[in-house]
Amino acid sequence: MPVNLLKCHPIIHQRMDFCLLNLSANLLQMPEAQKTTVTADTNEKEMISKNPNLELAQSRFLLSHSEVAKDKKEEIWQNLFKEIKEYDMAPLYKSICEELQVEVPIDATLYESMKSRNAKRIEEIEAEIEDAEQNLELFLGESEVRQAWLKKSEYLCQIGDKEGSILALEKTYHKTVGVGYRIDLVFVLIRLGLFHLDHKLINENMTKAKELMEQVGHISRGGDWERKNRLRSYEALHKMSIRDFSGSASLFLEAVPTFGSYELMSYEQLVFYTVVTSLMGTFYIYTHI
């Protein structure tokens, strides 16, 4: 989650803010816990995907921040650029270069090459969708159609195509029957909002996630505790993004013993955000007594 949202708060001391930025940059280099993730081409077994990857959003912010050291920016950019090239993230590459024209000029040849490979892969996935829909009544079921749409959603999230991702995820949502699987798709939409700092998208889907959780509670006694715990972490990040530090600290503290949202952050990052928001929340209350 980009720490620029902490910087915006008027009560934060400049030196403390600088320390937060450096701690945030160092967190990017910490080894992650071993977790199974899904790429756009992985067979779908309802595993948790990291797309869109919020670590890339964090790197993107740090590159644009004036207080991050030049050598640190170069290191961050090299790691981000490696990821962009590895997964042909043409839309993300273009938007970053447009933001940082002087520091990161666009390589037109590379961009067109990645864009061409994106178009080819999307065409292949759309052929799978068309085949699944045409053979729906003969050989395949609705789940195969959903799986094909999910693959497209995953790929568009992976390469940084925000608008395309939203449309594909909405289509996948309508092809999904199980409430739990629908909640998982809403989580992806919330992550998409966090990645692009689209608060409207976050708010709409946070509300939808809570409504779906209520449905699960009516169907199953006690509800879906695993997804409830994950929603707690999503809501905590959302509250931090709107600078509700007390609210986010409370939710982060609740998430510590039951944490499972590795698609959002590592456990080390959870602890970091818990400490920071607790300090910010306490400091805000103290200065307004």
Disulfide bonds with the S-S distance in Angstrom:
none
